[in-house]
Amino acid sequence: ERVPPLLTDLYQFTMAYAYWRAGRHQEPAVFEMFFRDNPFGGGFSLFAGLNDCLLFLRSFRLTDQVQFLRSVLPPNTDPAFFDFLRGLDCSAVTIRSLPEGSVVFARVPLMEVEGPLAVVQLLETSLLCLVNYALVCSNAARFRLAAGHQRRLLEMGLRRAQGPDGGLTASRYTHIGFDLTSNVQAGFLFGIPVAGTIAHSYVTSFNSLEEVWPQTLVTANGDPNPVDIISLTKGWLRRVCELMGAEPGKIREGELAAFVSYAIAYPQNFLPVIDSYSVGSGLLNFCAVALALCELGYKPVGVRLDSGDLCRQSIEVRRVFRLCSEFSVSTFNSLIIVGTNNISEESMAELNKKENEINVIGVGTHLVTCTKQPSLGCVYKLVEVRGRPRMKISEDPQKSTVAGRKTVYRLLDADHCFLDLLCLMVEPPPKAGCTLTCYPLGGDNSSVSVTPAQVTCLRKEVFLEGQVTEPLCSAAETRAKVQSSLQTLHPRHKRLQEPDSYTVALSEKLRNLVTELQKDSNSDSNFLLAN
């Protein structure tokens, strides 16, 4: 509902005026939204953004904005058009859509928008804007596939996102594959678990232990007598250095002071970044402070690595943790290691191939900015007006559209989906166990025969007469929908590199309609050339 009706392209209003001027603005029309290629060179995408589309439609109404439109539309615009705009809303619009979080494929209509021609034309840009950046949902799924299911993933891209709206949208939609976010507002609005401790700036702000205040900490069991944690930490530091054969003189005192200070503030949430100066110094300082906390009855959480060879460093960190567990401190066996260092999909996949001890991976820039492909490339095309099918025919076959109102079915074998079938809305649905003939898109116009074990109708009515007719999904519900939807996809379609193409096909009746319209278009062209 934060998307205002003027968040659109000017030509939507100039076309609406031309429709109105010609008396066509109330003609019933149907548009479809789809994308032409699966993103990131992958075998699938995920549909997201429906919730925001429905909230936008519910609140769409032009009021005081009309006065501004008077100033930007050509001066010969009939003043009566602005009176028409003032009464405009989506009470006559119907939306049929795939569910939020569905696995989707190129050329499959995600959403059908039905209503008066002028109104549904005005909706185009805003709806595309809301769905195209939700591509970040698909990006998050790819990161999860690259990481596997053993590690936890932290989204931390707010500071690198495309503005506040982009940052909030990214945090919400990446939750489908990520367990945590650093974005506090996303936690507040969407209930996503929030995580974070300290940055390098906190560590480098300290110079010596004299800056630590207070210098005491009470035990976890509630003993009211505070303990001098600095003295306790120094004692543990000597023992750790002896164990590791390290020279205490090479320890950064300012770093130790920062760790002690933060441990006093949050003794149950102690997870510092340990490479502000060097991993060697940071690791020894962490162990000293963590052992002091353990002696006082607290459980430190772990460390974060933010530079260098994360795999190699994590192995060394884990080795030191195991050595320190010899001090009869079992907590060191369960400490976690967080890795953050400009992680991309490729480096995530590489982490999976190498030996390492990383438990949590934080991803920012490459996740939220979708550096490999910044937009899904959704388009919004007219497929019917006044009950007659319409089709865009282009010299570039990829840009041609499929005419007519459709129903979309997903065909499955015993375990996985294998084909999405586009049928005319008036056709009877395909039946499980019955063989059907269809025509794959992008092929050589030859037919294939398939016998599905299961058939699912993908789209359902979600908006009618100005009202949302299906419950809006929470972030957690969308996450669950994505995970169940991905399970229906065969592994060969989920491969990050060189996946098998998924088949999208036309029913025989729909294919015949398209062929007929193409012939009619050629006949019209020949008539115009002859005359």
PyMOL commands that set and color helices and strands:
alter all, ss='L'
color gray80, all
select helices_A, chain A and resi 10-21+39-41+50-59+65-72+79-86+117-122+124-147+158-160+163-174+184-190+200-204+209-211+229-244+248-250+253-265+279-295+310-327+330-333+345-353+365-368+397-399+475-487+491-494+508-530
alter helices_A, ss='H'
color red, helices_A
select strands_A, chain A and resi 28-35+45-46+94-97+103-104+111-116+152-155+180-181+216-217+227-228+302-305+336-339+360-363+378-385+388-389+406-412+417-424+436-440+448-450+454-457+460-464+467-468+503-507
alter strands_A, ss='S'
color yellow, strands_A
deselect
rebuild
show_as cartoon
